[in-house]
Amino acid sequence: MADEERLAAPSVDKAPAKKEKKKKGSNRIAKWFREMRSELKKVIWPTSGQILNNTGVVLAIMVVSALVIWGFDTLADKVVQVLISIGG
């Protein structure tokens, strides 16, 4: 008889599980937001001084890169002009 009760118990629990599945969708979203919030609390955010410093470094590298590309472009243009004047 104990075996019969064990077999009968899961079939009784199946009906509430279906109702829980409907709730799981909203619970999953809420859980995701809770976990996201807890993870964002662990982030070490940069100070305003660090942000300004990093921004300055990025701008300086952009300017240097632009000057190097401009220099190579100008040099290539001069080489092409010389080759055209020699050949033409």
Secondary structure by P-SEA (a helix, b strand, c coil): caaaaaaaaaaaaaaaaaaaaaaaaaaaaaaaaaaaaaaaaacccccaaaaaaaaaaaaaaaaaaaaaaaaaaaaaaaaaaaaaaaac
